[in-house]
């Protein structure tokens, strides 16, 4: 195809090039600090990149991919896509930062798919790899890329803990060009000889900072050492700091650097409020906020606290459910589906939901327990005000937490509005829509769990994995329903925008239908044969 000729020729040159040394230090020599005003803590080279584009049609992508974008209602690239795609399509390594919901998934996904188009993977030997820290994010990426992979007849496999490793191994044995994976489960499959990475020519690290924070860096670097040393690497995240310095120094070669929304969280469409409350009034304040009209996510520090609050809210008439790493994957799938369809109006979550969960029309996030650091704050808040929508982030602050929160907000680059509130007060209602609960207990149908045997040989609980993270936490389980689109119709696909990271749509990936040459194939080996969200 003529439109893709230059991309393919560049791909051929990279794939036919002599292998570089796989040892660390690919980009360390000749590097100097990026001219980005200190936005990045890592040294990168300054080789000029290609200019940004204003439309997808300006990019050298296959016609079928452009048609799929049009069919999904994606017509104008978000800034990070416009900036990075010309370079990633040309085969350059990319270091990109944009706030949550800014479109990072399609920024790397379109280039990965376009450069893999027309190739066919051998059994157990994928050609492209996306590494993510959590199962929820793995499913979101899968959902986002599925319609475009299908258009190009590329097979997607999603590899995460909490699902049958046998099914995932089967998907890889059948051949998958693109694998979206959490580090622990991918390592398990490699150890079982069900996957090898020596043919992976394009590798993406999504939310690399969280992988570092969660302790996955040894697994990540071990996996990166197995991919083709002459391949393309792209690293995207909402925040980039010195935690990812080693990754950039050792695994990115002459990267093009793009930073969109440098504050990574201080979005003009998002309001930030610190609500000063007294200890004895905190629960009543929380309950009234939960009883508001509309959906809300409330974040707490521990799974036990989340369960207790959800139970108390149900007792006073609030349709609440908890989401955390202590629940089975199928429970989490059902809970997310209930939240997205409005059956549950309050999702009481731990940080497991801070990344990788997209819900349309969510205009309020409440930190019942203040986050531990500014990155957690930004990612919790990133559940609202996505893709240009408006939203409010509220943090309840006790007297002994005020100094710490002031420091955290400064680190996040945010100047919040600070208000002293009390339950039943007009200021609380004005800011959050708080109101008195009905007092009539609510009984929700329990999340349905499906008892499927998991092969005894499965090493899903790897000895090297952190608790609760388990290759990135338990997934939202197959995506969480139809990722709504711009205007509530077709998936919007503006990555992290209305369609679960640009192009959500009904996920055919985990356990659903993935595009394949000649017919339908199961692409993820998920625990269920249903489309994302269990529908």
Buried (B, 14 or more C-beta within 10 A) or exposed (E): EEBBEEBBEBBEEBBEEEEEEBEBEBBEEEBEEBEEEEBBBBBBBBEEBBEBBEEBEBBBBBEBBBEBBEBBBBEEBBBBBBBBBBBBBBBBBBBBBBBBBBBBBBBBBBBBBBBBBBBEBEEBBBBBBBBBBBBBBBBBBBBBBBBBBBBBBBBBBBBBBBBBBBBBBBBBEBBBBBBBBBBBBBBBBBEBEBBBBEBBBBBBBBBBBBBBBBEBBEBBBEBBBBBBBBBBBBBBBBBBBEBBBBBBBBBBBBBBBBBBBBEBBBBEEBBBBBBBBEEEBBBBBBBBBBBBEEBBBBBBBEBEBBBBBBEBBBBBBBBBBBBBBBBBBBBBBBBBBBBBEEBBBBBBBBBBBBBBBBBBBBBBBBBBBBBEEBBBBBBBBBBBBBBBBEBBBBBBBBEEBBEEBBEBBEEBEBEBEBBEBBBBBEBBBEBBBBBBBEEEEBEBEEBEEEEEEBEEEBBBEBEEBBEBBBBBBBBBBBBBBBBBBBEEEBBBBBBBBBBBBBBBBBBBBBBBBBBBEEEEBBBBBBBBEBBBBBB
